[in-house]
Amino acid sequence: MTAKTAPAEAPSEALLLEIATRHFHSIETLETRNSDRLDFHDVAVWAIRAALAEAYAAGLAAAAKR
């Protein structure tokens, strides 16, 4: 029999924005602004990797607190 786990909580918008602005300096908001210039950004793959790693670590830390 498989044990069911509780669904993970969504990360806070503030945490996501904090990670995004730390790794992608041109990002001011994660809201859609309906403008290609404002909604699309050229970013290096190593910056994406670093941001994803930080978000993953934040998720692990949040799960450990539960």
DSSP file (Angstrom, degrees, kcal/mol; ACC not computed):
  #  RESIDUE AA STRUCTURE BP1 BP2  ACC     N-H-->O    O-->H-N    N-H-->O    O-->H-N    TCO  KAPPA ALPHA  PHI   PSI    X-CA   Y-CA   Z-CA
    1    1 A M              0   0    0      0, 0.0     2,-0.4     0, 0.0     0, 0.0   0.000 360.0 360.0 360.0 136.4    0.0    0.0    0.0
    2    2 A T        -     0   0    0      1,-0.0     2,-0.3     0, 0.0     0, 0.0  -0.748 360.0-130.4 -95.3 134.7    1.4    3.4   -0.9
    3    3 A A        -     0   0    0     -2,-0.4     2,-0.4     1,-0.0    -1,-0.0  -0.651  20.7-132.9 -81.6 136.0    1.3    6.2    1.6
    4    4 A K        -     0   0    0     -2,-0.3     2,-0.3     0, 0.0    -1,-0.0  -0.719  17.1-148.9 -89.1 138.7   -0.1    9.5    0.3
    5    5 A T        -     0   0    0     -2,-0.4     3,-0.1     1,-0.1     0, 0.0  -0.768  24.9-101.1-103.7 153.3    1.8   12.6    0.9
    6    6 A A        -     0   0    0     -2,-0.3     3,-0.1     1,-0.1    -1,-0.1  -0.442  47.7 -98.1 -68.5 143.2    0.3   16.1    1.4
    7    7 A P        -     0   0    0      0, 0.0    -1,-0.1     0, 0.0     2,-0.1  -0.334  43.1-105.6 -63.1 144.1    0.6   18.3   -1.6
    8    8 A A        -     0   0    0      1,-0.1     2,-0.2    -3,-0.1    55,-0.0  -0.418  33.4-115.9 -69.7 143.7    3.4   20.7   -1.6
    9    9 A E        -     0   0    0     -2,-0.1    -1,-0.1     1,-0.1     3,-0.1  -0.541  32.8-106.0 -77.4 146.5    2.6   24.3   -0.9
   10   10 A A        -     0   0    0     -2,-0.2    -1,-0.1     1,-0.1     3,-0.1  -0.459  40.6-104.7 -69.3 142.5    3.3   26.8   -3.7
   11   11 A P        -     0   0    0      0, 0.0    -1,-0.1     0, 0.0     2,-0.1  -0.331  43.2 -96.3 -65.8 152.7    6.3   29.0   -3.0
   12   12 A S     >  -     0   0    0      1,-0.1     4,-2.1    -3,-0.1     5,-0.2  -0.391  22.8-127.3 -69.6 147.2    5.5   32.6   -2.1
   13   13 A E  H  > S+     0   0    0      1,-0.2     4,-2.6     2,-0.2     5,-0.2   0.866 110.5  57.3 -60.0 -36.5    5.5   35.2   -4.8
   14   14 A A  H  > S+     0   0    0      2,-0.2     4,-2.4     1,-0.2    -1,-0.2   0.907 106.5  47.9 -63.6 -41.7    7.9   37.3   -2.7
   15   15 A L  H  > S+     0   0    0      2,-0.2     4,-2.4     1,-0.2     5,-0.2   0.922 112.2  49.2 -65.1 -43.8   10.5   34.4   -2.5
   16   16 A L  H  X S+     0   0    0     -4,-2.1     4,-2.6     1,-0.2    -2,-0.2   0.917 112.8  47.3 -61.8 -43.1   10.2   33.8   -6.3
   17   17 A L  H  X S+     0   0    0     -4,-2.6     4,-2.9     2,-0.2     5,-0.3   0.900 110.2  53.3 -65.3 -39.8   10.7   37.5   -7.0
   18   18 A E  H  X S+     0   0    0     -4,-2.4     4,-1.6    -5,-0.2    -2,-0.2   0.927 112.1  44.2 -60.6 -45.6   13.6   37.7   -4.6
   19   19 A I  H  X S+     0   0    0     -4,-2.4     4,-1.8     2,-0.2     5,-0.3   0.930 114.5  50.1 -64.3 -45.6   15.4   34.7   -6.4
   20   20 A A  H  X S+     0   0    0     -4,-2.6     4,-3.0     1,-0.2     7,-0.3   0.918 112.1  45.7 -61.5 -45.1   14.6   36.1   -9.8
   21   21 A T  H  < S+     0   0    0     -4,-2.9    -1,-0.2     1,-0.2    -2,-0.2   0.810 110.5  54.6 -72.0 -27.3   15.9   39.6   -9.1
   22   22 A R  H  < S+     0   0    0     -4,-1.6    -1,-0.2    -5,-0.3    -2,-0.2   0.872 121.6  28.8 -70.2 -35.7   19.1   38.2   -7.5
   23   23 A H  H  < S+     0   0    0     -4,-1.8     2,-0.5     1,-0.2    -2,-0.2   0.733 126.0  42.2 -98.2 -25.7   19.9   36.2  -10.5
   24   24 A F    ><  -     0   0    0     -4,-3.0     3,-1.9    -5,-0.3    -1,-0.2  -0.849  65.9-171.4-126.4  93.8   18.4   38.2  -13.4
   25   25 A H  T 3  S+     0   0    0     -2,-0.5    -1,-0.1     1,-0.3    -4,-0.1   0.675  81.0  60.5 -64.9 -19.7   19.1   41.9  -12.7
   26   26 A S  T 3  S+     0   0    0      2,-0.0     2,-0.5     0, 0.0    -1,-0.3   0.581  83.1  97.1 -84.6  -7.7   16.9   43.1  -15.5
   27   27 A I    <   +     0   0    0     -3,-1.9     3,-0.1    -7,-0.3    -3,-0.1  -0.712  38.5 166.6 -86.9 123.8   13.7   41.6  -14.0
   28   28 A E        +     0   0    0     -2,-0.5     2,-0.3     1,-0.3    -1,-0.2   0.686  68.1   6.3-103.3 -27.4   11.7   44.0  -11.9
   29   29 A T        -     0   0    0      2,-0.1    -1,-0.3    -9,-0.1     4,-0.1  -0.973  52.4-139.2-151.5 158.9    8.5   41.9  -11.5
   30   30 A L  S    S+     0   0    0     -2,-0.3     2,-0.2    -3,-0.1    -1,-0.0   0.270  72.1 110.9-103.0   8.1    7.2   38.4  -12.3
   31   31 A E  S    S-     0   0    0      1,-0.1     2,-0.3     2,-0.0    -2,-0.1  -0.574  79.0-107.7 -79.7 144.8    3.8   39.9  -13.4
   32   32 A T        -     0   0    0     -2,-0.2    -1,-0.1     1,-0.1    -2,-0.1  -0.574  33.7-178.6 -71.1 131.1    2.9   39.7  -17.1
   33   33 A R        -     0   0    0     -2,-0.3    -1,-0.1     2,-0.2     3,-0.1   0.316  38.5-123.1-116.0   7.0    3.1   43.2  -18.6
   34   34 A N  S    S+     0   0    0      1,-0.2     2,-0.3     2,-0.1     3,-0.1   0.862  76.4 110.5  55.3  41.5    2.0   42.4  -22.1
   35   35 A S    >>  -     0   0    0      1,-0.1     4,-3.0     0, 0.0     3,-0.7  -0.951  63.4-146.3-145.8 122.3    5.1   43.8  -23.7
   36   36 A D  H 3> S+     0   0    0     -2,-0.3     4,-1.9     1,-0.3    -1,-0.1   0.896 102.8  55.2 -54.7 -40.9    7.8   41.7  -25.3
   37   37 A R  H 34 S+     0   0    0      1,-0.2    -1,-0.3     2,-0.2    -3,-0.0   0.831 118.6  33.1 -61.9 -33.6   10.4   44.2  -24.1
   38   38 A L  H <4 S+     0   0    0     -3,-0.7    -2,-0.2     1,-0.1    -1,-0.2   0.728 121.7  45.3 -96.0 -25.5    9.3   43.8  -20.5
   39   39 A D  H  < S+     0   0    0     -4,-3.0     2,-0.4     1,-0.1    -3,-0.2   0.659 105.4  59.4 -96.8 -17.4    8.2   40.1  -20.5
   40   40 A F     <  -     0   0    0     -4,-1.9     2,-0.4    -5,-0.3    -1,-0.1  -0.942  63.1-176.1-118.0 135.7   11.1   38.4  -22.3
   41   41 A H        -     0   0    0     -2,-0.4     2,-0.6     2,-0.0    -3,-0.0  -0.977  26.9-129.0-132.7 141.1   14.7   38.5  -21.1
   42   42 A D        +     0   0    0     -2,-0.4     2,-0.3     0, 0.0    -2,-0.0  -0.807  41.5 170.2 -84.8 119.6   18.0   37.3  -22.5
   43   43 A V        -     0   0    0     -2,-0.6     2,-0.2   -19,-0.0   -19,-0.1  -0.968  34.6-111.1-134.1 149.9   19.7   35.3  -19.7
   44   44 A A    >>  -     0   0    0     -2,-0.3     4,-1.8     1,-0.1     3,-0.6  -0.479  25.3-124.3 -76.4 147.2   22.7   33.1  -19.5
   45   45 A V  H 3> S+     0   0    0      1,-0.2     4,-2.7     2,-0.2     5,-0.2   0.844 111.7  57.5 -61.9 -33.3   22.1   29.4  -18.9
   46   46 A W  H 3> S+     0   0    0      1,-0.2     4,-2.1     2,-0.2    -1,-0.2   0.823 105.3  51.2 -68.6 -28.3   24.4   29.5  -15.8
   47   47 A A  H <> S+     0   0    0     -3,-0.6     4,-2.3     2,-0.2    -1,-0.2   0.881 110.4  48.5 -71.9 -38.8   22.1   32.1  -14.3
   48   48 A I  H  X S+     0   0    0     -4,-1.8     4,-2.6     2,-0.2     5,-0.2   0.933 111.6  50.2 -63.8 -45.0   19.1   30.0  -15.0
   49   49 A R  H  X S+     0   0    0     -4,-2.7     4,-2.5     1,-0.2    -2,-0.2   0.917 111.3  48.4 -59.1 -45.0   20.9   27.0  -13.4
   50   50 A A  H  X S+     0   0    0     -4,-2.1     4,-2.2     2,-0.2    -1,-0.2   0.904 112.4  48.1 -64.3 -41.9   21.8   29.1  -10.3
   51   51 A A  H  X S+     0   0    0     -4,-2.3     4,-2.3     2,-0.2    -1,-0.2   0.908 112.7  48.3 -66.3 -41.5   18.3   30.4   -9.9
   52   52 A L  H  X S+     0   0    0     -4,-2.6     4,-2.5     2,-0.2    -2,-0.2   0.902 110.8  51.3 -65.3 -40.1   16.8   26.9  -10.2
   53   53 A A  H  X S+     0   0    0     -4,-2.5     4,-2.4    -5,-0.2    -2,-0.2   0.907 111.0  48.2 -63.0 -41.1   19.3   25.5   -7.7
   54   54 A E  H  X S+     0   0    0     -4,-2.2     4,-2.2     2,-0.2    -2,-0.2   0.907 112.3  48.5 -66.0 -41.2   18.4   28.2   -5.2
   55   55 A A  H  X S+     0   0    0     -4,-2.3     4,-1.9     2,-0.2    -2,-0.2   0.894 111.7  50.1 -65.7 -39.4   14.7   27.6   -5.7
   56   56 A Y  H  X S+     0   0    0     -4,-2.5     4,-2.4     2,-0.2    -2,-0.2   0.926 110.5  49.4 -63.4 -45.1   15.2   23.9   -5.3
   57   57 A A  H  X S+     0   0    0     -4,-2.4     4,-2.4     1,-0.2    -2,-0.2   0.881 109.3  52.4 -62.4 -38.3   17.2   24.4   -2.1
   58   58 A A  H  X S+     0   0    0     -4,-2.2     4,-2.2     2,-0.2    -1,-0.2   0.882 109.3  50.1 -64.8 -37.6   14.4   26.7   -0.8
   59   59 A G  H  X S+     0   0    0     -4,-1.9     4,-2.4     2,-0.2    -2,-0.2   0.898 109.9  49.6 -67.0 -41.0   11.9   24.0   -1.5
   60   60 A L  H  X S+     0   0    0     -4,-2.4     4,-2.1     2,-0.2    -2,-0.2   0.916 111.5  49.2 -62.6 -42.7   13.9   21.4    0.4
   61   61 A A  H  X S+     0   0    0     -4,-2.4     4,-1.1     1,-0.2    -2,-0.2   0.897 111.6  49.0 -64.4 -39.9   14.3   23.8    3.3
   62   62 A A  H  X S+     0   0    0     -4,-2.2     4,-0.6     1,-0.2     3,-0.3   0.898 111.3  49.6 -66.3 -40.1   10.5   24.4    3.4
   63   63 A A  H >< S+     0   0    0     -4,-2.4     3,-0.8     1,-0.2    -1,-0.2   0.862 106.5  55.7 -67.0 -35.4    9.8   20.7    3.2
   64   64 A A  H 3< S+     0   0    0     -4,-2.1    -1,-0.2     1,-0.2    -2,-0.2   0.798 103.2  56.2 -67.3 -27.6   12.2   20.0    6.1
   65   65 A K  H 3<        0   0    0     -4,-1.1    -1,-0.2    -3,-0.3    -2,-0.2   0.672 360.0 360.0 -77.6 -17.2   10.3   22.5    8.3
   66   66 A R    <<        0   0    0     -3,-0.8    -1,-0.2    -4,-0.6    -2,-0.2   0.469 360.0 360.0 -79.3 360.0    7.0   20.6    7.7
